[in-house]
Amino acid sequence: MKIVYISNSIIPSRTANSIHVMKMCQAFADNGHEVVLLAPDRYKEYENGVDDVYEYYGVRKNFEIQKLSYTYTRVLRNFYYAYHVLKEIKIISPDIVYGRDLYGCFFSSYKYPTIFEAHAPMNNFVSKQLLNMMNKNHLYKHTVVISDALKNLILKSQNIKSDKIVVAHDGADEVVDFDSKVELKGNTNSLKVGYVGSLYKGKGIEVIEKLSYEKLENIDFHIVGGLEKDIKYWKENIQNENVFFYGFVSQQNIQNYLNSFDILLLPNQKNVFIVNTKNNIGEFTSPLKMFEYMA
């Protein structure tokens, strides 16, 4: 089957959504499908120094990536990108369209079998109307969501039948190498407690800060990830000698850190706010790192 995956992610970048998109495309291809990933050419926001996008994300080069024209004009960008998506889809002529970009999926659903994957409720009038209209198209198959809580939130706010929403929880790649490790900072004989991920409000770094001030003997805390400004802030606020920051680590090397820790922390709080927004995802979030931890 020929699948077009529509994404609005910045590829390459440090975002969790871009990791998810790349992993999904790899999984579709692993299952024997021909996959083309469409992504916006958001060149101003690309991660610097990435020569091989597939290697950067730790995925196999078993699917194609096509970058499409993108405008940074706020009012036009969603429809502008969707227009170019539809043009490209017509050229590829897929058997099915799958994606996380609502606007692109909306337009494709008038001509191709389409599945839209939602990771949050529709948060404005236009998005709500697009999803409602899309669900009335005979070629539109399903809305996929990542948690039962998110399904219930969408059902409350949208005119959609329950059987049109499919809950497909996140997952992780099969782990085959548990031996590759990194040399951690601190005392080699200490219990190594690790956290991997963002450091913005609600992700739980505040909990780790409090833990580090407890009189816990022979325990070191290792924090992987975060933006430079967040790392600087927390380094200034956590002065304990048993807390170590490693900064951003590419997806291909994350497993080596997970293998090196004795305990993994996921202290998500009730309120989790997406960086630089007021969007609280605490009710329905399904963090990828939870599944990587479990794996």
Buried (B, 14 or more C-beta within 10 A) or exposed (E): EEBBBBBBBBBBBBBBBBBBBBBBBBBBBBEEBBBBBBBBBBEEEBBEEBEEBBBBBBBEEBBBBBEBEBBEEEEEBBBBBBBBBBEBBEEBEBEBBBBBBBBBBBBBBBBBBBBBBBBBBBEEEEBBBBBBBBBEBEBBBBBBBBBEBBBBBBBEBBEBEEEBBEEEEBBBBEEEEEEEEBEBBBEEEBBBBBBBBBBBBBBBBBBBBEBBEEEBEEBBBBBBBBBEEBBEBBEEEBEEEBBBBBEEBBBBEBBBBBBBBEEBBBBBBEEBBBEEEEEBBEBBBBBBBBBBBEE
